[in-house]
Amino acid sequence: MTEARQFPDPAVERLMEEPVPGDSRQARQLARRKQITEAVMAEGSMRIEDLTERFGISLMTVHRDLDELVSRGLLRKSRGIVSAAPTSLIESSDVYRANRQAAEKAAIAQAALAFVEPGQAIYCDDSTTVLQMVPGLQDKAPLTVITNSLTLMNEISPLRNVTLLGLGGEYHNWCNAFMGHMTTGEIGRLRADVLFFSMAAVMDGMIFHQSPGMVETKRAMFDTAERRVLLVDHTKFDRRALHSLGRLAEVDTVIVDDGIAADQLDAMQSAGVEVVVAPVETA
C-alpha cells in the first residue's frame, strides 16, 4: 500500500528575493534563514562552508542560523553537512511560509481589515497571512487582539490603544506559537467578536491543516468567536492536508485572491459561503 502524503511535493524553487515585510533586524534574519532553508531544499544537502560563501556571512552566523533551523525541525546538521527535513514539516514552518504568495497574502490581509471595527476583541492566529493585517490595525484602534503567535505578539505590542492578550501554553519552535491544552483552556474562557485565521488546505467543502495541535487551537478560537473570517490564497485549493478543522460552510466569510479558479469560487458561493475576492496588485 502506498503511503499517503500530506502534501504533494512542491516544485523546488530558486531563492526568493522578496524581503520579509518590514526592514527590522528580525525581518532580515528571517528572510536569510528562509533563503538558507530553500537553498538546502534545492540541493538536498550542502556543505556548511558553502553557505557562508553563498550568503556572504560568517561561519559563526551561519551556524547560529542553522542551529535555529535545526531546532525548528527544518534542517539536519552533521559533520559539516546540512540537509533538509521532511517536506510537510518545512511547509508548516513560519520560516518557510513567510513569503509564499506574498502579494496574494497582502491583498487578502488588506481586504480583511474591512471586517475590523474599533472596540472589538479579535482573535488572530499564527498564520503569515493574518500577520500582514498588523500594520492596518493601528487605524482600527481601540482594539483587543488575542493571539497564540509569538511573532504576532512582538509585532502588535508597539501599537497604541491596542490591548494585547497573549495566549500561553506549550511553545512550539517550528511555528513560533503556543498550542496545547493550556492554550485551548485559556481560549475557552474568552469570547471574541471576530476570528481571523488561515488554513493549509481547502478541499471537498472542508478545511484542513497538517498539524493536529494547530487544528485544536484554531478550532478553540473558532468555537468562541462570534464571526469567523478565513484568509486563504488560491494555492490552498490545490493542496491536501491530513487533519480537518470542519466544514467550509461553518465559516462566515472567506477572503481569497483573484487567482481563485471559477469553479472553486462557484462551489463556495453555491454552499452559501460569503466570499470576498481581493484583487492582487501586479508589479
N, C-alpha and C positions, 0 to 999 in steps of 0.2 A: 504494500500500500504506500502510495506516495505521500510524503509528509507535507501537510498544508503549511503555507507561509502566510504570515500576517499581511505582508505587502508584496507585490511584485517587485523584483529587483529594479531600482531606478537606474536610468542610463547614467553612467559616470560622466560628470560634468567637469569642465575646466574650472580653474579657480575663479571664484566670483569676485568681481572688483567693486561691487556696490558696498559702501560702508554701512555699518550699523547706524540707524538714526541717532543723531547727536554726534558730538565730537569730543566726548569726555575720554579720559584715560581708560575707563572701564569699557566704553564702547569700542575703542581702538583695540584693546586687548581681546575682547570678544570676537571682533572681526578677524584678528590674526589667528586666534585659536580655531575659528571656523575654517579659515583657509588651510591651516595645517591639517585639520581633520579631513577635508576634501582632497588635499594632496595625497595623503596616505591612502584614502579610499581609492583614488585613481590608480595608484601604483600597487596597492595590496600590502606592500611593506617598503620601508625606506630606512636608509642609514640616518641616524640622528644627526651626524655631522653634515649630511647633505641638506638638512632642513635649515641649518644656520646659514648656509650659502644662499639657498633659495629665498629666504625671507630677510636676509641681512640683519640677523640678530645674533647675540652672543650665545655661546653654549650654555651658560647659566640660565639665560632667558628661555631658551628652547626647552631645557629640562624642566623649568618651572611650569611652562605651558603644558608640556607632555604629562607631568605629574598630575595636573588638574584634569586633563582629558582622560587619563588612566583612572583617576578616582571616580570619574563620572561613568566609567564603563565603556567609553567610546573607543579607546585605543589600548593596545597592549605593548609593553616595553620590555625588551630583554636583550642584554649583551650588545648594546649599541644599535639595536634594530627596533623600529616601531612598526606595528601592524594594526590593521583595522579590526574592530569588534563586529559582531553580527549586525546586519543592516537594520533590523527592526529597532534595536536599542539606539543606534545612531539617529534614526529618524524621529525618535521620541525626544531627543535632547534639545534643550533650548539653544545650544550652540549651533546645532545643525539647522534648526528651524528659523533662526534669526532673520535670514534674508531670503528664504524661499518665497517666491511670488511677492516680492516686496511692494511693487506698485499696486498689485491687487489688494494686498492687506491694507495699504494706506487708504485706498479708495473705500474699502469696506468699513474701516475704522471711522473715517470721516462721516460716512452715512449713519453709522451707529450713534454718533453724538446727537443726532436729532431726537433720539429716544431718551436722552438725559435731561432732567428738569431740576432747577435749583431746589434744594431742600430734600432731595431724595436720598435714600440709602441704597447703594448699588453693590452687587457682587461683581467682581472682576476675577476671572480665573487666571491660570498661569500662561495662557496662550500668547504667542508673539503678536497675533492679530489684535487682541484686546489691549496689549501693551501700547500699540500705536494710538490708542484713544487718549492716552495720558496728557499730551500737550493741550488738547482741547477741553480737558476737564476743568482747567482753571476758569474758563469763561462760564462754566455752569455752577460755580460755587455760589452759596454754600452747599457742600455735599458731604455725605459719609460714604467712604469707599471701604469695602470689606474684601480682603483677598488672602489667598494662601501662597501667593508668589512672592518670594523674597526680592526678585528683580523688580517687580511692580511696586513693592513697598518702598524700595530705595528711590524709585522714580517719582512716586507720589508724595513722599514725605516733605519735599520743599514747597509744595503748593500751598497757597494761602487760602484760609477758610475751607479747607478740605480736611475733614476728620478721617484719620486712617485707623481702621481696625484690622490688625494683622492676626491671621489665624495661625496658631501654633500647632504643635504636634510633632510627628516624626519627620525630620528633614531628609529630603532625597536630593542628593547632589546632582544626579543626572538631569533633573528638570529645574533645580534651584527653587524648590517649592516644598510645602508641608502637606502631608497626607496621613491617612490612618484614622483609627478610632477616636483619638483625642481631637483631631481636626473636625471630623464629622460630628462629634459630640458638641463642640462649640457652635458649629453651624446650626445644629438642631435647636439651639436656644435663641436663635436670631430670626428676624423676618426682614426681608429686603423688598424694595419696590421693583427692582429690575435685576436680572442676571444677564450679564454679557459673557458669553463663552464660545469656545470653538471646539471642534472635534476632529479626529483624524480621518474619518471616512463617513460617507453617506451612501447607502445603497438599500434597495428593496424597501424604501419607506422607513428605514431605521437609521440611527446614528451610532457610530462606533468609535472606540479608542483601543489602542493596543495594550494599555496598562489598566489592569483591573482596579488598582488603587486610585488611579486618576478618575476612572468612571465612578467609583464610590464617592469620591469627594465632589465631583461635578454634580452627581445626582442629588447629594445632600443640599447643595445650593439650589438646584432645580426645584426641589420639593418645598423650599422655604422662601421662594421668590414669587411675587405676585405676577410678574411678567417675565418671560424667557425669550431672549434675543440671541439667536445663533449666528455667529460670524464665520462664514466658511467660503473659501475661494473655490473656483470651478474645478481645480485639480483634485479636490477631495471626493468628487463624484466618480472618479475613475480608480479609486483605491479600495482596499479591503482592510479591515481590522477585526480583531477577534471578539472583543467584549462590547456588548450593546448597552447603551445608556437608556434607550427607549425609542418610542416611535417619533418620527419627524412631526407627525400631526399634533403631538403634545406641545411643540414649540409654538409660541405666539407669532414670532416674526423670524424669518430667515433673511439675512443680508448676504448677497453674493455679488461677485463682479460680473461685468458684461461679457466675460468669456464663457459663461454658462451655456450649455447646449440647449437648443429649443425644446427638445423632448424632455429633458430633465426639469426645465422650468415649467413646462406644461404639467408634468406629473405632480409637482409640488402644489401648483395652483389648483389642480383638479382635486387634490386631497384637502383643500380648504385652508392651506397654509398661506399666510400673508408673506409675500416675497418682495424684497426691495432689491433692485438691480443697481449696483453702484458703477458708474462709468469710470474707466481707468484712463488716467491721463497718459498720453503717449509722449515719449521723449522728443 
